[in-house]
Amino acid sequence: MIFNNEMETISRDKMEEIQLERLKKTIAHAYENVSFHQESFAKAGIKPEDIQSLDDLEKVPFMKKTDLRENYPFNLFAVDMSEVVRIHGSSGTKGKPTVVGYTKQDVENWAEIVARAICCAGGKPGDIFHNAYGYGLFTGGIGLHYGVERLGAAVVPISGGNTPRQITLIEDFNPRGIAATPSYVLNIVEEMKKMGLDPRETSLEYGIFGAEPWSEEMRAQLEEELGIKAVDIYGLSEVMGPGVSIECYEAQDGLHIAEDHFLAEIIDPETGEVLPYGMEGELVFTSLTKEAFPVIRYRTGDIASLNPEKCKCGRTSLRMSRIKGRVDDMLIIRGVNVFPTEIESVLLSFKQLAPYYQVVIERDGSLDRFEVHCEVTSAFMSEVGQLEGSTEVAKLMKAIGHDMKNALGVSVVLRMNQPNSIPRSEGKAIRIVDNRNKVMA
């Protein structure tokens, strides 16, 4: 094993003792210092002293992203601004941004959590780590940065974008690890090939990918293209940032939650009922050590399940499945619930397709029309010569349509495109393009 943190191998009983102690402190701290929590508890008819077991947490109302926006910017902070040393926030593309704060101890804890996560992913002191997550209000870049430094490794803070420079530094600095969105790393791979470089000949050995849902098929492609181990990392600004959970290098079988800092639940997104281990639902987190911005039963909107079994890597921490999608990203196609990652799984099983796609939703009279736009690889394009009228392309589309129907339980309209026609991303890929509300000229 490449870790020695006792919290990662502690018994379930002992971990729950630690969680309960920290939960009581967190709830008391939030209640005493944040009027939102006082009002929320009052509406539920409870007080902090009513929480005497982990099961009692179910009595506490949920927090939602709308609560953060309605209390913009600092009304959910539980400490005086003189104690806040860092402020992060969302882009605010869907309204008011969500704003979170950190005390000095919060930043220290975060760095420790991420350092543990990088070890879990295969990192070690002395590594050079290429950090292509965005820096700024987004927590991804800075979160990984502090964790790399805490680990005792050297971080290359290149951030996202400027792909040719990314490639130059990977070639010249010889990093062992890389972090970015998986879609952007595939963009880097594509550019390497255009430059006549072999992505498998770099020094990279492991990659930490997140900030967007991605499939096992995309993992296989990343590992094949770069000759690395690709692991999934999870986090969101409202809860802390990257490092809330991560897959281990050894098993790549569920993401180990930093349970001494975060308490996880899975609920039915419709009823709010807590679901047992193994059942799929909406992921809910309660922070256990945050000072500036404690969150209690925060509904993430992410769909996952929880697994309490000990991992073959030796860690005993609760594992969450990889994120299937978001509640608000779920598509309902002729009555069938479909997530973009399910579409991705089918598309990436075909070697003739590049790992880029978009689901485009159009209004067709009174009905919605779902189109899956994908693109062929340059190699396949050279083989067939043209898309229109090609027997090979027709056979490919028929096979994709067959597999899509079997996997999703519904047919979709497939649009095959030329190489390099789907927009590339330097951050999170745009998987869903909804044209239903566009005004026609």
Secondary structure as GFF3:
##gff-version 3
##sequence-region A 1 441
A	DSSP	three_ten_helix	6	8	.	.	.	ID=ss1
A	DSSP	alpha_helix	12	33	.	.	.	ID=ss2
A	DSSP	alpha_helix	35	44	.	.	.	ID=ss3
A	DSSP	three_ten_helix	48	50	.	.	.	ID=ss4
A	DSSP	three_ten_helix	54	59	.	.	.	ID=ss5
A	DSSP	alpha_helix	65	70	.	.	.	ID=ss6
A	DSSP	three_ten_helix	81	83	.	.	.	ID=ss7
A	DSSP	beta_strand	84	89	.	.	.	ID=ss8
A	DSSP	beta_strand	99	103	.	.	.	ID=ss9
A	DSSP	alpha_helix	104	121	.	.	.	ID=ss10
A	DSSP	beta_strand	128	131	.	.	.	ID=ss11
A	DSSP	alpha_helix	139	151	.	.	.	ID=ss12
A	DSSP	beta_strand	154	156	.	.	.	ID=ss13
A	DSSP	alpha_helix	163	173	.	.	.	ID=ss14
A	DSSP	beta_strand	177	180	.	.	.	ID=ss15
A	DSSP	alpha_helix	182	194	.	.	.	ID=ss16
A	DSSP	three_ten_helix	199	201	.	.	.	ID=ss17
A	DSSP	beta_strand	206	209	.	.	.	ID=ss18
A	DSSP	alpha_helix	216	226	.	.	.	ID=ss19
A	DSSP	beta_strand	229	236	.	.	.	ID=ss20
A	DSSP	beta_strand	241	247	.	.	.	ID=ss21
A	DSSP	beta_strand	255	257	.	.	.	ID=ss22
A	DSSP	beta_strand	262	267	.	.	.	ID=ss23
A	DSSP	beta_strand	281	287	.	.	.	ID=ss24
A	DSSP	beta_strand	298	304	.	.	.	ID=ss25
A	DSSP	beta_strand	306	307	.	.	.	ID=ss26
A	DSSP	beta_strand	319	320	.	.	.	ID=ss27
A	DSSP	beta_strand	325	326	.	.	.	ID=ss28
A	DSSP	three_ten_helix	327	329	.	.	.	ID=ss29
A	DSSP	beta_strand	331	333	.	.	.	ID=ss30
A	DSSP	beta_strand	336	338	.	.	.	ID=ss31
A	DSSP	alpha_helix	340	347	.	.	.	ID=ss32
A	DSSP	beta_strand	353	364	.	.	.	ID=ss33
A	DSSP	beta_strand	367	376	.	.	.	ID=ss34
A	DSSP	alpha_helix	378	384	.	.	.	ID=ss35
A	DSSP	alpha_helix	391	408	.	.	.	ID=ss36
A	DSSP	beta_strand	413	417	.	.	.	ID=ss37
A	DSSP	beta_strand	432	434	.	.	.	ID=ss38
###
